[in-house]
Amino acid sequence: MKSHLIRLILAAAVAGPVFAESPAVVAPAGSAELAKLSTEMADAANKLLASLTPEQKAAASFEFGPLDMDAAIDKKDNERLNWHFIPKPRKGLTMKIMTPEQRELAKTLLRTGLSDKGADRLYSIMSLEEVLKAMEAGPPKTPARDPENYFWSLFGKPGDTAAPWGWRVEGHHFSSNFTVSNGKSAAAGPVFYGTNPAEVRQGPKKGLRVLAEEEDMGRALVKSLSAEQMKKALISATAPKDVITVADKRVKMDKIEGLSFGELTDAQKASLTQLVDLYISRLRPEMAKDDVARIHAAGTDKVCFAWAGETEPNKPHYYRIHGPTFLIEYDDTQNEANHIHTVWRDLQNDFGGDLLKKHYAESHK
């Protein structure tokens, strides 16, 4: 029965990293693939740095900060953990002041962290800034809606094999944070994608839904649940106003709620598998495979799907997929449920948590 179930889910899963795949066929933490990816990230980061003027390099470069997460969170001026997805003034090197050559180098670095699909989603999110600019009446927003108002930031010394380093790309409705440990391993988290409007309803981009799959697949899964299953899956009749973890530096959600993977039918397991794959496949396959391996090591039956709010389109709704190693949150409540926020949190390696512990243990024996 178990082997039949695995075959069923594998057949239904989308291309890319497979949540239901056996841990034996995915890359373990610290694998040769991750080491190679770490080198690729360092090469791309150093090529970008080499192309910058002294002023640009100063804008893009920051110290890595404390290795201990408690100390890093307590440090008030720790830019590495100063992440957010709202439109606000930011530190870093903005795409707006890059030369065409520098932009290509910045995009090359981006694609060492994101899959092609993940990067393309970002470019679509950036294009929505022009849509918002056209929709909003009155004086310009601060900061102004601008698809070039996205920032590249580097923390520590890229390529350092004796110390960790990291990098981030961030702007309105997007933040991707990566940590590289000793040239041996790399991890992603938090990774945020959002869209406003979720569906463009006027103008040249009318009909565009950048995060359509995240919405449609989540709704299809919840609507497939039986009444008994829904009793467990529904955690609130009212959807929260935003993703619950917002831009927290550390996830504060210890209790795993909802309907467990083991309580789903075979078809529903395939649907949940596809939904998890959708989020994981935003990342480069090397990191995505490592995430999958850790999900399996912790136990897929411990993964739960939870829903809040209404189940019909254009009504406020929220879902999350939560397991021992990861948390996915999706929320669509603002602007008459036409404004989506989604986030991937790595409960072990957000901002490189476990990688830094391992580095400290190995370097300070």
N, C-alpha and C positions, 0 to 999 in steps of 0.2 A: 504493500500500500504506500509506504514511504517513497520507494523508488518511482512508483507511478505518479505520485504527487510532484516529485521533483521534475519528472519529464513533462508533466502538464504545465508547470509554472515556467519552465525553461522555454517551452514552445510558445507560451503566451507573452513572454517578456520582450521588451523592446531591445533594439540593438544597443550595445554598450555594456557597461558594468552590470552584472546581474545579481540582485539582492538574494535570490534564491539559490544561487550557484554554490556548489560545495566549496568549503574553505580550502580543500586540497588543490583547487585549480585557480586560486586567486593569490596575489602577491602578499606575503606576510610583511609585517612591519620591519623596516630595516633591510628590505630586499635590495638586490642589485638594481632593479628597475628604479627604486626610489633614489638610490645613490646616483644613478645616471641622470635622473630628473633634477636632483639637487645641483649637479654640475651644469646642466643646461640652464637652470635658473640663474646661477652665478655668472655664467658667461653672458647671458642676455642683460643682466643688471649692470655688469661692468662695461659692456659696450655702450649702454645708455649713458652711464656716468661719464665715460670717456668723451662723449659727444657734447657734453654740457659746458657752458661757460662757468667760471667760478661762482657767479651769482646764482645761476640755475642749480649748480651742484649744492650750494649752501641751502637753497630752498627745498631740495629733494632729500637731503641727508639728515638723519637723526641718530642719536644713540639708541642702542638696543634696550637698555634699561635693566632692572633687576631680573635675575633668572628665576627667583622664587615668586610665584604668582601672587601670594599675599602681599609681598613687598612691592611688586609691580603695580598692584591695584591701589595700594596706599600711596604710592608716589604721585603727587598731584600733577607734576609736569611730564608724566610719562606719555609721550605722544603715541607710542606704539599701540596702546590700549584705548586711545581716544578716538573711537570709531562711532559713526552714526550714519543714518540714511536720509536724514532730513536736509532740505536746502539751507545751508548755513555757511559762513566763512570757514575755510579750512586751511590747514598748513599742508605744504607739499608743492610739487611742481605741476602746474596746471597744463593741460593739453593746449590751452589757448595760446601760451607763449612759447610753445615748442616749434622748431623749424619742421618742414616736411620730413627731413631725414630723421630727426629726433622722434617724431610721431611714429614712424615705422619701427624704430627701435623700441619705443614704449609698447607698441602693439605686440612686438615679438616677445617682450617680457610677459605681457598679459597672457599670451598663449602658452607660456610654460606653466601657468596655473590653471587656466580654463581650457576646456575642450573647445573645438570649433563651434559647436552648438552654444556652449556657454558664452563665448565671446560674441557671437552673432546676436544673442539675446541682449547682451549689454549694449551693443550699438543701436539696437532698436529702442531700448529704454532711453538712451541718450537722445534719440531723435524725437522722443515725446516732449522734450523741453520746448521745442519749437511749437508743438501743438498747444501746450499750456500757455506759452507766451501769446499765442493768437486768441486763446479762449479768455484770458484774464483781462478785464477792463481796469482802468485806473492807472495810477503810477506804477512804474516797474517794481517788481519784487526785489528784495535784498537778501541774498545775492540774486542777480538777474537770471531769468530762465535762459540757459545757454548750453547747447549740446557739447560745447568745448570746455565747460566748467567742471572737469573731472581731473583728479589729482593723483599723481604717482609719488609714493613715499618709500624710502629705503631706510632700514633700521640696522645699524651695525655695519660690518664690512662684508659685502658679498664675496663668497668664495672662501671665507675664513674656515679652515678645517679644525681650528682649535677652539672656536667659539660659535654660538648660534648667531644667525642674522635673519632678517625678515623683510617683507615688503607688502605694500598695500596699494590697491587702486580703489578710489572712492569718489562719489559725488551723489547728487540727488537720486535716491532710489537704487543705489548700488554700493556695495562695499564687499571687497574680497581681501581677506587677510591670510598671509602665508608665512610660515616659519620654517627655516632650514636649520638642521642641527648637524654641525661638524662635517658638512659635506656628505653625510651618510643617509639622511632621511629628510622628508618634507611633509608638512601637514597643512591643511586648509581649515579655516574657521575663525570667526564667523564669516558666512557667505550670505549676503542679502541681495535679493532681487525684488523690485517693486515696480508698479505701473500706475500712472495717473495721466489720462483715464485708462481704466482696464480695457475698455472698448472705446475706440475713437468713433464718435457719432456724427462728426461733421468735418468738412474740409478735405484736402487731398488724400489724407490717410484714413478716411472713413472706412470703418470695418476692421481696422487693425486691432488685434488682440494678442499682445506680446506673450502673455502668460495664460493663453487659452487652455492649454493642456492641463496646467495645474488646477484650474477651476473646473473644467469639464470632467476630468478623471476623478477628482475628489467627490464631485456631486454624484457621478455615476456610481461610485462605490457606496456612498451613504444611502442612495435610493435603492440599492440592491439588498439592503439589510432587511431581515425579518423584523417583526414587531419586538420579539424577544431580544434579538441582537441590538436593536435600536435602544432598548432600555439601558444597555451597558455602554453603548457608544456615545449617547447623548449626555454630555456633562453639564449643559446649561441650555435653557430655552432661548437665552439671549446671547448673542455673540459679543465677545469683548471688543472694545473700541480699537484695539491694535493687537499685534502679536504680543503675548504676555511678557516675553523676555525683553521686549523693546531693544535698547542698545546696551543692555547690561554687560559688564565686563566678564561676569561669571554667571552661568545659568543657575537660577534659584527655583528649581522645579524638581524636587526630589521624588514626589509621588507620581508613578506612572498610572494614568487613568485611561479608561475606555475599553474597547473590545479587543481582546488579544488575537494575535495571528492564528493561534491554534483553534480559536472559536469560529473561524471563518470557513465557508465552504471552499471547495477547490477553486471554483471560478473567482470567488472573492479574494482568495489568496493570490491568484494570478493578477487581479486588479491592484491589490495593495503592492505587490512586487513591482508592477509597472510604475506605480506612483512613486515609490522609493527610488527606483532607477532614474526617474525623471529628474529628481533633485541631485542624486549622486553624479549623474552624467553631465552636470554642468562643469565638473572638475576634470582635469587631465586623468586619463585612465589609470595611470600609475597610482595616484592618490585615491581614486575611486575604488580600485581593487583592494587597497589596504583598508579602506573604510568597511567594505563588504566583509573582509576576513574578520575584522574585529566585531562586526555585528553578529556573525555566525559563532564566533568564539564565546560571546556573551549569551547566545541563545535566541534564535528567531522567535520562539514562542513567547518570549518576554516583551516583544514589540507590540504596542497597542495603538489602535486608531480611535481617535476621539473627535466628536463633532459638537459644535455649539451654534445656536441660531436656527434659521430657516433653511429649507432644502430647495426652494424654488429659485430660479435665476432672478437676478436684480433685487434680491432680498439679503439683508445682512447675514453673513455666515462666516464660520471659522472652523478649521480642523487642525489637528496635529497628529503626528506620528512620532511616537516616543519609545525609545528602547534604552537599555543600560549604557550604550555608547554614543547615542545621537538623539537629536531632537529636530524635527521639522515642524515649523509653524506656518500656517497660511491664514490670512485674515482679509476679508473684503466687506467693510462696513461703511467706510467714509464715502462722501459724495454720492449718497444714495446707492451704496453698494456698487460703485464703479471705480474702485481705487484699491488695488491689491498690494499687500505686503507679504513676502515670503522670506523665510530664513532657514538656513542649515546651521545648526550648532553641533560641534563635535565635543561631546561631554568629556572626552579624554584629552583632546588636543586643540581645543580653542586656544588661539595665541601660542600654540606649541606646548601646552601644559605638561603632558607626559614626556614629550621629547626633551624638554628642559630638565625634568627630574632625572631622566636617564643620562643626559649629558653631565649633570652635576655629580651623579653617582659614579660615573666612569672617570671623570676628570679630577675628582676630589676624594679618591679612595684613601 
